[in-house]
Each structure stands twice: as C-alpha cells, then as structure tokens.
Amino acid sequence: MLKIEHSNTSFSLYYKNRCILKHSLQKPCIAVGQGSAIYIMKEGNYKLKDARIAKQYLKHFTVTEDNNNIIIQFEDAITLTIAADAYCTVAIEAKKPFNRLWLHCIAETHEHIYGCGEQFSKLDLKKKKVPLWVQEQGVGRGHDLITFLANVLHGAGGAWYTTYFPQPTFVSSNNYFIHCNASSYAEFKFKKKEHILHFWQIPESLVFGVYEKPTDCIKALGELLGLQPRLPQWVHDGIWIGVQGGTNIVKKKLQDALDTGVKVSALWVQDWVGRRITWFGKRLFWNWKYNEDLYHNLPEFIQELSHKNIKFLGYINCFLNSEGDLYKEAVSKRYLVQNQDGTVRTFDTTGIIAGTLDLTNPQTREWIKNVIKEHMIGIGLGGWMADFGEYLETDVKLYSGESAELYHNKYPAEWARVNYEALEETGKLNEIVFFTRAGYTGTSKYSTLLWAGDQLVNWSIHDGLASVIPAAISSGFCGVGYFHSDIGGYTTLGWIKRSKELFMRWAELGAFTAVMRTHEGNRPDVNWQFDSDTETLQHLAKMTKVHTALKPYFEHCKDEYHTDGLPLMRHPYIHYPDDEKLHSLQYQFLLGRDLLVAPVYKRGRKNWKVYLPQDTWVHMWSGKKYNDGWIKVDAPLGQPPVFYREYSQFKTIFDAIKDII
C-alpha cells in the first residue's frame, strides 16, 4: 500500500498506487517558517493578518524505511513519519520552533474538490483559495449593497469563504480525501496540479485515504471523523414551529397551525429564557433558566404539550449575560474566559454584554452540563438550539494555559461535545435533539443536528435561500449527515424583509430536509410569518404532510448514513461518478439515493430547469417520466421540482405524495 521511490535529489511517495507527495531540489514539497498573527474581532467577524518573520523551503532530505514506516528527515528541521493501515497517516514533528508550515500535495487538473466544512457560496473548490477560520458567516457575503453597508458600519459583511463551520478536510472526485489534524488558521489553495496546504502551526498529522468509488471514500472518511448520533423518529412527525412571546401567544399560534392542518412535532421557543430588545431587534436573555413572567409554570405547559405528542424546544449558547445570576456565579467560580490580568473578558454583541464559558476548565464543563441537566432536561425540554461558538478571542487567558489562538477553532466542537455529554450522561442521547451552527473537526461526532445559521431573509445567492443548498452538500463531505436551515431565513437589516413567496419556497426546501423548522427572525414584526395569512398556513400544512409522508424514507436514509456514512443531502456525483456535468451544479441535490431535489431559489418563477443524471426519473407531482439531461418543468408554489428513481423501493410512498398537493 505504501512505497517511496527516491534518489539523492528527489522522491515520490505513493499510497495505494496514488502519488501523494512529490519532492525535488528544484520543487520542494515542504516549507516552514515563523510568523506573528494579528486578529481583530468584532461580534464574531474577524480580520486576520500575518506578519511573516521567515519562510524556508526544505530541499535536502534523507529517507529511512523501518517496520513498514517511512521516515523522511528534512534538513534537521522537520520529520515526516508515514504509516499505512486503514489510512495513510503522515505525522509531522518539528525539530525547531517553527509555527508556519506549507505542504504541497499532488493534484490533478480535472479533479473536483469538495468539503472544507460548510461552504455557502462555492461547492467545487478547485482553483480556489479557501481560508479556514471559525467566524460569523457575514451579511450578504458578496458584492451587494447590504454587504458594503454591513462592512462599513459593523465590519460584518463577510466574503464568499466566511463560514461558521470550516474544517481542514476535503474530498476529491478522484476518490481520495485528505484530513488534517490541526486547529490553527489555515489556507488551502487548490491549484491545477497541486494542493498547497498552509497552516499557522505545525500540524500534528495529515491523513490520506484512497478508494475505488466515491461511496467508499465517504464511508471511510465518516469512520475517521465520527458520525452524528441518530436522530429520533419524532423529528419527522411534523414541523418545529419557531414561536415566542409568552405562553398565551405561543398557544394561539400553535392552535392556528393545528386548525389549518399543519403537522407539528415541536414548538421551538427561543425566548423561554426571556427577552432583551436591542438595536438589532428582539434578542434573548442569556441566563439559562425559564422566564416565569413569559412562561409561568413552564414545566406544566411542557407536560400539556406532551399529551399532544408535541415537544417543547428551547435555546442556549456558550455565553452568559452579565445581568444574570448564572453569570455572577460563573464569575465567582472563575468559569469564564479571562483577560491576561485575570479579570473576566466581556464583549458587546448588538447591545448585550456577556462573558464566554471557558471550556478548557473541566469544572466549567461540569457546571454548565449541570445547568442543562437541571434547568433544561430536568423540566422536560425535548431539545434546543446550542448557538454560537465563533467568538473566542485569540488574546484571552484560558484555564488550561493553552493558546487561545489554537483553541479558537476547537471551541465550537467542544461546545457541541458539552451538550452531547449532558444528553449521554442522562440517557437522553437518542431522544433529545440539540442543533448547532458553528463547527470544526469533531462537530460531526458530537452535534446531533446542524443548521445553516443566520441567512438573509431574501433571495441572495450568497446569503439567502440558495446558499443553504451548497452548505448542506459541502458539510456532508465532512461527516455531517443531519442538516437543516431556518425556513424563511433570519437576518433583517434595512430594507431587507421576508416576503410571502420566499417563505413558501423555503418551506418547500424544508420539506425535503431531515428537519423542518421555522424562525421568526431578528425582527419578527416586519417579516412575513408562517401564520401571516391563511394561504401561507395552508401551504405550510401541505409541505408538512409531504415531510411526514417521507418518514419511512428518512429512516432508510438514516440507516444509510449510519451504515455507509452517506449524508441525507448529498452531491449527485457520488452515485453518478461518470457524469462530469454534475460537478458544475451546486443548487440541486439527492436526498438519499432515490430523490433528486432542485429547489426554486429565484423569485417569480413558475417553471424551473433541472439536470437529471443517467437514470429513469419520475416527476413527483405529474408522474411524467424523464431520462437524463436538461429539462424544464412546471414549478408552481407547492410543487417544487422533485423527482424519484422509477425503480425505487419507495415508489409507492412517492406516488402517494402527489395526492397531498
């Protein structure tokens, strides 16, 4: 499996007959250096700059083969120890105090690159330079006016590559993957004939996997990274309605939905902890106990809902509001991230002053887990949003003494792990669901559900409805199988307000994801909501009936995920590897093996172009059959372009769905 061909001036390293590293004196594969980075953070948005002190290409080397390992020593500076079993692991050891590394890996001109965590704008990353740093995704993330204004006013505009969930992991259409065990800022440059992997540290190791088929590649990567815990069946029994405002308002909105025929499996009530009104809109009181003014005797209400088979879901994040009693307790016990002088580091996020939990402190972890166990699980919550994870500043003092610069990217995965352990320790892991937005390596193992974060409530290609489709597909290459988004988006700024049509189209997409969940947004009063008129409620009722009718298929897809590592929302090329056209498409996906979904993501459209890979496909709503190639189909509201494979074992279920509409 592993071999090296070398002379005094060059070497080529092969794994499973694939050349992964090629080195010569004229073209070295490795460089090291030193640098001092500058990080400027404002409300989770970062500006990074590296003051490079030195960069040195390592040309001369020696090769030793010992006990099936290959050891390459570069100029008494870096040692690579290469071993092969289930994967090829390249362990890296620095002999001198370097903190920068560049590694040039072999690439091929016609391959396509996917992954690097959750990518909202570009799915195929070939010919792109991809920065990897956990942060807010940004507002607009393109060249729109709203992005310009967000940058000027708040530094919050973002760019095509900014993401809550980067990961130093990618998959090639040539059926190999590379995963890097590193946590620093990194830049991956995917050039025509080489991948240049640049790290602001010396990585622990790189892991290579080489396979015959895309499905084998993704399965192996999932086994390496870890898969999400299996979602319980109840999540597919209806929509999770995002509501707030107090018990009476929540009850009325629920009843209006039920009276219209909306299938509801949960109420997601983010203001269960109380509210704060800031310039940004309606925010929450970050003190993780239920608010008795808004939700008097909440445990009784939760019990009442349970008799209707409806869960009550809440909200938590990794911060504590400085006005709350939990903050005061955490300060007294030194559970919050500190400044270098030992005082608590606080920050202002859209008018809220808060401190950050120091997850490097084992006592902090136990304390916040006990808060979750007592005040959330203990009163009957069926799940919650476990928000944020992007804000850890690089100059703070951590309990463990480790560098915050290197812990920053780890933080969201550790936040997911804390929530995971709270469920595991109470025996609720396959019953209660929490959902996260920020992530890094480890998120796929610990987060029960991913959501796409805070999109604009519009048709923006980089930050609206369309953007969550490549986000789902790309994260699926990094171990994530369970993904969903806020139906209707979240962020309203200035003139950007949610329209009726946008909400309805987003609900259509939601019906074909693992979980349907609405969000009122940061400014609910100016946005179209699920109950803004009867037609919207009726449309939502139909989409929830489609979603619940798919429950047996969702369970089958979950079996596939946990057996073969294949995400529920997946890139079509995985099953049609010879169809080169599929690599140019990023706004349609396969749900499982048998459904092709091409959501309408532009306003005012009554028909839609879809590309079908080589198979026999049946249009879900008309029953008309199609072969491969480009087609145009009618796509009125309520009939999103969805096709199933003619010989699917779930044909009876798919056929019956058209009668719902």
N, C-alpha and C positions, 0 to 999 in steps of 0.2 A: 504493500500500500504506500509506503514511504520510501523515497530514494532521492539521492542527490548526485548530480554529475558535476564535477568540479575540476578545475586546473589551478595553477598558481594565481591566475588573474581573474577568474570568473567562476560562477556556479549557477546551477539551475536546480531548484528544489521542487520535487513532484510529490503529489499526494493523489492516489488512485489515478495515476497517469495524467493528472492535470498539473501543469506548471503553476505554482502559486507565488514563487519568488524567483526573480532572475537578477543576477548581480554581476557587474564587471567594474573594472577600474575606471572605464570611461563613463559608465552609467550606474552608479551605486544605487542600491535599493533602500538605503537607510541613511538618515541624518539625525543628529542630536544637537541640542543647544540649550540655552538658558534664556529666560525671559521674565519680565515682571509685568503682570497684567493690571489694567485699570478697569474697574467695574463701576458703572454708575446705574443705580436702580431707582426708578420712580414707579410706585404702585405696580410692581411686578414686571415692568418693562425695563430692559437693560440696554445699555450701550457699553460695548467691550472694546478695549484697545490693548494691544500687546506691545510693550517696549522690549523688543528683542535685543538681548545682550550679545548673543553669539549663535551661529549656526555652522555646523561642521558635517560635511558628508564623510562617512566612514568608508574608505575604499579597501583597505587591506584586511585580510581575514585568514583564519585557519579553520579547517573542518575536522571534527573528530566524530567517529561513529562508535557508540558504546551502548550495549544492552538494548538494541533496537531504537535507541535515541540518536538524533543527530545534533551535534553541538557546533554552533558557528560563533567563533570569537572575533569580534571586530575591534582591532587596534587597542586592546586593553581598555575599551570603553563600554561596550555592550556585548552581552552574551545572549544568543538565542538558543534555547533548548527545545528541540522539536520532537514530539512524541505522537504516535498514532495508535488509537484503539477504535472507539466508536467515532471519534472525530480526530482531526489533526490539530494539536494544541501547540502553539508557539509561545513558550514562556520567555519573558524579557527581563533581563537583570542588568541594571546599570552599575558600572564599576566606579563612576564618578558622579558628582552631584548635578546631573542634568535634570531639567524639568520641562524639556520640549523634545518631541520625537516626531519624525516624518518617516513613514514606511510606504514604499512604492510596491504595490501588488499588481500582478499581471491581470490585464483586462483584454477584452476582445471588442472590436469595432461594432459589431452588430448585436451585441447583447443589450438587454434592458435591465435596469436596476430599480428595485422596489424596497420599501421599508424605511429605515432611519426613523422609526417611531411613527407618529401620526403627522401626516403631511396634508395640508389643506388645499394647496394650490397646484403642486406638481406631483403626479403619481410616478411616472417614469423619470428617474433622477439622472439618467445618462446625460453627460455633458453639463451637469450642474455642480456647483459648489454648495454643499449643504452644511451650514453651521449647526452644531448640536449643543443646545443650552436650554434648560428648562426656564420658561418665562410665559407671560401672558401672550396670547396669540396676536394681539393687536387689533385695532379697529380699522376695518376696511382692507388692510394688508395689501394695498395695490397703489394705483395712481389716481384714486377717486378723490374728490374734494374733501370728503369726510376724513380720509386718511391724512391728508395735508393738514387739516384743521386739528385733528387729534394729535398730530406730531407737534405742531406749533404751540398748542395750548397745554398739552399734558405729556408730550413725549410718548404717546400711546398708540401711534398709528401702525407700527409693526411693518413687516415686509413679507414677501411670499414664503419665506422659510421659517418665520417665527411660529413657535408651537409650544403648547403646554407639555407635550409628550414627545421629546426626541429620544432616540435610542441608538447606540453605536452598533447597529445590526442591519444588515441588508441581504437581500436575496437577488440572485441573478437569474435571468431567463435561461441561462446555460446550466441551470440546476446545481448551483452551489450557493452556499451562504458564508458570510464572514460575520462573526460576533466578537466584539472587543470588550474585554474586562477592564474597563477604565471608567472614571467618573468625572474627569475634568471637562472643561470646554474642549470641543473637538471640531475639526472641519474635514469633511470627506469630499474630495474632488474627484468626480467620476469622469475621467478623460477617455479619449477614444481607445487607447491601448494600455492604460494603466489607471489604477485607483491610488490616489495619494491620500493617505490617512494621517492626519496631523493632530497631535494631542498636546495639551498643556500640562503634561505629566509623562512619566514613563509608565505605560500600561503594564498591568500585571501579565496579561497574555492576550493572544488572538486565537480564536477558534475557527477552523475551516471545516466545512462539510461539503462533500461532493457526491452527487447521486445521479441515477439514471433518469428519473422523472421528477416533474415539479411536485407532485403529491408526496413523493418520498422525501424530497428536500424539506418541505414544510413540516412534515411529520417529525423529522429528526430535529429541526430547529425548535419545534414546540416542546419536545422532550428535553432539550437542553435548557430552554428558558423557563419552563414550567407553564402550565395552563391554568386558566381561571377555574375556580370551583364551579360545579354545575349549578346553573340557575334552577330554582324550584319551579314546579309546574304552574303555580298560581300566577306567575308573572305574565302568562299568555292568556289569562282568562278575561282580559279587558284592558282598558287604558288606565294609566296613572294620571289622574286629573290634578294639575297644579292649581291650587286654590289657596287663598289666605284671607285674613280679615276678621277672624274670630269664629266661634262655634256656630252662631246663627247664620252668618253669611255662607260658611262652608256647607252647612246642612242644606241650605236653599239651593246652592249651585249643584250639589250632588243630586238633589231630588229632581231638579230641572233636567239634568242629564239622564237620569234613570227614566223619567217620564217620557223622554223622547226616544228611548230605546238604546241609549249609549251603554255599551258593556263596560263596566267599571270594576277593576280589580284592586285599585288602591286610590287613596287620596294622598297627594304629596303636598304637605302643608309646611312650607319653609318657615313661616313666621310663628311656628309653635313656641319659639323662644322669646317672642316679642319683636317689636319693630323700632327702627330709627329712620327718620326722614332726613336725607342729606341732599346736597345739590344734585347728586347723580340720580336720585329717585328714592324708592322705598327699599331700605336696607334692613338687615336683621340685627337683633341684639345678641351679640356673640357671647352668650352665657348659657351653658348647655343644660338648662332645666326648663320645664314648660312654664309658660307665662299664664298665671292664673287669671289675669284681667281679660286676656283674649280668649283663653281656653280653660274656663272654670271646670275643675274636676275632669281633666283630660282623660285619665285612665277609664273613667266611666264611659266617655264618648267612644274611646277605642274599643271597649267591650261591646258597645251598642253596634258599632260598625262590623265587628267580627261575626255577629249573628246574620249579617247580610253577605258574608264572605268577602268583605272589603277590608283591606289593610290600611293602616294609618302610617304614613312615612314622614320623617322629619328631616332635619338639616343639622350638620355640624361642620366645623372646619378646624384647622390646626392653630387658630388664634384665640385670644381671649380679650374681650372688650374691657378697657381699663376702668369702666364704670361698674363692672360686675363683681359679685362676691367670689367667683372662681378665679378671677384674675388676682384678687387680693390674696387668696390662699396660695396660688401658684407663686406669687412674688415672695411671700413669706417663706416658702419652702425652696426657693431658688430653682423653680422648674421651667423658667422662661429663658430664652436666649439672652445673652448679656453683651454689653459693651466691654471693651478690653479693661475698663476700670472696675468692672463688677456690677455696674448699675444695669437695670433692665433696658434692653433695646426695644423701643416702641416705634411704631410707624403710623402714618396717617394715610388711610386709603379711603378716598372720596368722603372724607369727613368723619371717619371712625378712627379713634386712637386705640391701638391694640398691641399686644405682645405675642410672641411666637413660642410655641411649645418647643423645648429643647429635647428632641427625640434621641439624642445621644446619651441622655441620662436615663438609666433603667428605672429609677424611681418615678420620673416623669411619665414614662410609658405605662407603668402600673397604675399611676394615679389617674391618667386620662382614660385608661381602659375601665377603671372602676366607675368613673363618671358615666361612661357609656353603658356599663352594665346596670348601674343603679337608676339613672335618670332617663335612659332611652329603652334599652331592652327590658328593664325592670317594670316599666309602665305599659309595655305591650307594643312598642313601635315595631312595625314589620320591615323597616328599612330606613335608609336615609341617604341624602347626598353628603358625601365626605369631601368637602370642597377644598380648593386651593392646593398649596404645596409648592408654589413657584417663588415665594417671596424671601427665602432665606438669603440674607446679605452676606457677602464674602468676607467682610471685615469684623464679624462678630466673634465672640468668645463662646466656644461650646464646652459643655461639661466634660466630654471625652478628651479634650485637648487637641482633637484632630482639626485639620484645616477646613474652615467653612467653605473655602474655595473648592475643595474636593468633595465636600459633603453636600453642596448645593443641589447637584443633580440627583443625588441619592435620596434627598429628603422626601419627595412625593411617593416613592416606592415604600419608604419606611412608614409614612403616614398611612398608606394603604395596609401595610402589614399590621400596624396597631389596631386598625378596625377589624382586620381579618382575625387577629388573635382574640379580640373581645368576643367575636362570634364563636370561634373554635373552643374557647375556654368555657363558654356557656352552653355548648352543644347546639348552637343555632346556625351553624355554617351553611347548611343546605335548606334553610327555612327563611332567614332574614337576608335581605339584599342591600348592600350599600354601593353607591356609584361614585366614581372619581373622574376628574378631568385631567389633572397633571399626572405625569408618569415618567418612568425611566426603566432601566433594567430591573426586573423584579416585579413590576406592576402586573404583568400577565399572571404571575403566580399568586398574588395576594389580593388584587382588586376583583370583586365579584362581578362588576359591570363597569364599562367605560361609557362616558358620554362626551359629546364633542365640544362642550364648553359654551362660550358666550358668543354666538354668531349675531350679526346684524339682522334686524327683522325686515330684510328686503331680499332682492334678487341678485345681490352682489356675487360675482363669480368667485371671488377670493374669500368672502366672509359672509356669505348668505347661504341659502338653501343648497346651492350647487356644491359648496365647499365641503359639506359633511360626507359626500359620497367618496371622494378620494381619501378623506380622513379615515373612513371605515375600512377601505380596502388596504391602505398602507399599514394601518395598525394591525391588520390581520396577518401581515407578514412578520410581525414581531410578537407572536404568541397570543394576541388578543382575539378571542372568539365572540365575545358578547359586547355589542356596541349599540348605542342609540344616540339621539340628539333631541334637544328641546324642540318640540313641534311649534313652529312659528318663530323660532329664534329668541334672543334675549335682549340685545342691546338696542335701545332707542336713544339717539342723540340728535338734537336739532330737528331737522325736517324729516328724519327717517322714522317712519311709523309703519306698523304692520297692517297690511291690507287683508281683506277677506279672502281674496284669491290666493295670496301667499299662504295664509294659514291652511286653507283647504288643500293646496298642493303638498304642503309639508306633512299634513296628516296622511296623505296618500303614501308618501315615502315611509312614514312611521308604521303603517300597517304591515310593511314588509321588512321590519327590523325586529330584533329579539324583544324589544320593549317599546311600547307606545307611551309617551309621556308629554304632557303639555307644560308650558311655562307662561305665566302672565307677563314676564319681562320686568325690566327695571322701572318702567313707567306704565303700569297696567292701564291707567285711566285714558291714555291716548292711543292705545293699541287695540286692534280687533282681537276679541277673545272667543273661546270655543262656544260661549253662550251669548254672543252679541246679537244673533238673530236666529230664528227658527231654522232657516235653510242651513246655516252652519252646523247647528246641532244635529240636524238630520243627516248631513254629510258625514259628520263625525260618527254618528251611530252606525252608518253603513261601513265605514272604514274599520270600526272596532269589531263589527261582525265578520268582516274579512279576516282580520287579525286572529280572532278566536277560532275561526274555522280552520286556520292553518296550524292550530296547536299540535296535532299529531305529526305534521311535517316538521315543525320546530323541534319537537322531541327527537325526531330522527336526525335532524341536523346537529343537535347537541350530542347525540351518540357518535356521529362522525367526528365532531370536534374532539371528544374525549378519547376516541379510539385512534383517529388518524391525524389529529392536530389541525384539521381544516376549519377555518373560521366560518361562521354562518354567512357573512357577507364576504364574498371572495372574488378575486380577479378571474374573469373567464378563461384567460390563457392557461390557468392551472389545469383545466380539463381539455383544452384545445391548444396544446403547445405548438402545433404546426401552423396556426393561423396568425400570421405576422400582423394583420390589420388590428387585432385586439390590443396590441401594445400602444396604439395611438389613441385609444379611447379611455377616458377616466371618469365618465359620468353615467355608466351603467355597470351593473354587477350581477353576479349569480348569487342567489340566496339558496344555499345548499347546492346540490348537483343539478336540480331539476327546474328551477325557476330563474328566468332572466328578467331583471327589473331595470327599466330605463326611465327614471322619474322625469317628469316635466319640470324644468327648473328655470323657465323663462315665462314672463307674464303674457297673457292674452293668447296663448296657443290653444288651438282646437285639434291639431294633429301633430305628430312627432315622428322624427326619423330615428330608426333603430337599426343597429347592426346585429345580425344573428350569425353565430358561428355554425359550423357544419353539423347539422342535425335536422330533425324534423320538429318544428316548433308549432305550438297551438296558441293562438291569441286567447287570453283568458276570458275576454268579455264577448267576443263574437264567435269563438270556436273555429275560426278560419285557420287553415294550416299554411305554414311558410317553410321554405328551405333557407339555406344560408344566403347571406348578402344583406345589402341595404334595403330597407322597406320603409314606407310611410304608413302610419296607422292613425285612425281617429283616436283622439285622446281628450274627450270632454271631461269636465270636472267629475270626479267619481270613477273614472275609468283610466287609471294610469297605465302606461304601456308595460304590460306584464305578459310573459309567455312561459309555457311549460313544455317540457320534452314529451313528445307524443307517447312514448312507451314507459313513462314514469309509473312506478308502483302506486303513486299517489294521484293518479289521473282522476279517479272518482271524486276525491276531495276537491281537486282543482276545477273539475267540471261543474261541481255544485256551487262554487263561489259566484259564478255569473248570475245566479238566480237571486243573490243578495242585492245586487245592484238593480 
